[in-house]
Amino acid sequence: MAKAASKNAKVKDLKASAEAKNWTKVIRAVRSPKSGAYTFKEQIVHKDKIKEFLAQK
């Protein structure tokens, strides 16, 4: 018979999932100066920093 999960473990999982919802994967197309082809730069960014990431060159 399996043990039931403790209440502390459940609370810890809820906090971790709530924290994970504050992060977003952002993908930006970047043009190569040599060939003119596009490459993609992707990064996981906090939701408050998305505009700053997209403003970078």
C-alpha positions, -999 to +999 in steps of 0.1 A: +000+000+000+014+034-010+018+063+014-004+094+010+015+125+000+021+148+029+004+182+031+037+200+030+047+184-003+014+194-019+018+230-008+053+231-021+042+218-055+014+245-056+039+272-049+064+260-075+037+258-102+025+293-093+060+306-096+065+288-130+035+307-145+055+339-142+080+328-169+075+329-206+095+315-236+102+343-260+114+337-296+127+365-317+138+364-353+173+380-359+186+387-394+222+378-401+242+408-415+264+385-437+238+363-455+206+381-447+191+348-435+170+348-403+179+329-372+159+326-341+170+336-306+149+320-278+151+326-241+129+320-211+122+354-196+102+366-166+069+381-177+079+415-165+110+416-187+095+406-220+095+441-235+131+446-225+141+414-242+123+422-274+138+458-275+174+444-275+193+443-308 
